[in-house]
């Protein structure tokens, strides 16, 4: 039975302990159906363990949840609609890519006729008959994604698919993720580098030390980001005076070694820049630099992680 | 479970594997027939402590006696093969990959073991037939009459020999899988299995002959040989079933409850 739901994944208080070590700590989150969700956190944050619990490989110490509307502790009910690549791609080295996929398709009772199209999709059509052990790391990851797609899943769970890839391989992986998500399936993809994912994700879950730091739409995360203006003058000695001028104009700025830095909401950047420029001009101080700097999602993510570890 | 078995057959029934199996079966048949027939004497003791004499070779089961006698020595090979194959399933992550397609763990594990055993059963059948054919040649060279081999009683003995070999091989397969599941590391499981079933059991049994009746490896060796002077077939079968039952229960319990982290 296919459970129709607008929430692809939902977990409440999901916890995994190994002895006294807490790997996942009361994780509560939801992933709406149809989004590409980036699951971001530093190495050891608990991403893989969380994904393994979502796939029935690891049993939670406590907590509950649903995957595609089915309880987490009944993986047989939802796994036919889930494709996954978790940890490293695991295949039989002596078998060709095609035979490895045939094996997995047979176990899952999937249509083996889909294999050529899947190899084409992941860019391995011309290497399908080569043994898996002859594949490069990027090719192995792509074969892993082809395997995950064997059952034409509604939910795709990918654990660090770009891990170890060169920049070209990472770009190809992002394009592949965007391609497989275009069919409307939900994708949960993990990485320890947000910049790898921010171009393809519309939903973000950030965790560290097994706990959620942020969960929501990328747009909401970006809206919380700030921007900055860096200001320099012809005479650094004027900086304290300029700082007072800006304060009188209602703008608090920080004094650096040879610069002033004003922080603001990204939407206010242009107006504040004009205001500061005018105030400096009126005070008779010539500016040599008034440059905007947007805080990237990666900066904000790192500041969140830093904050959580303090 | 048939899906998992079919998948295993896709993996194993490859040209390279089949060529290796054919070479192995042929080498086994040549070695078994030549060794057993050339070492057999009138009324003397043969290999493995079992009475393999020119007279027993002339009996109705003589055509497959070489197969059964030599097969008792390949149990250890089956044991280490299963350890290596199954442990690499865990350490290499392929067991995990199969569980992502079918999360019913016990079905996947049993299907994998059965799939390998089906292939081994096929290879054993070929090896028995080849040994039977080569035994005719060897019988002629040793002056052993073969008329009883082709009787209905001879066919019955051939089937019985085949069945006991398969039963023993199945036992070794379960024990090997148990070690693989416990340790999930091929080098570690192989090391422990090798030391236990190799030197340990045999050295202890040399000093304490009752060990032949109790050590699991030696029990299975006796089972494959169709019984030995130290352990009759019936008792070997019962004890083998007990060991296999305990090992299988422990293995299935571990697989069912343990996290799959590799």
Interface residues (C-beta under 8 A of the other chain):
Chain A: X52 X55 X56 X57 X58 X59 X75 X76 X79 X82 X83 X84 X86 X87 X88 X90 X91 X92 X94 X95 X99 X102 X103 X104 X106 X107 X108 X109 X110 X147 X148 X150 X151
Chain B: X3 X4 X6 X7 X10 X11 X14 X16 X92 X93 X94 X96 X97 X98 X99 X100 X101 X102 X103 X104 X108 X259 X260 X261 X262
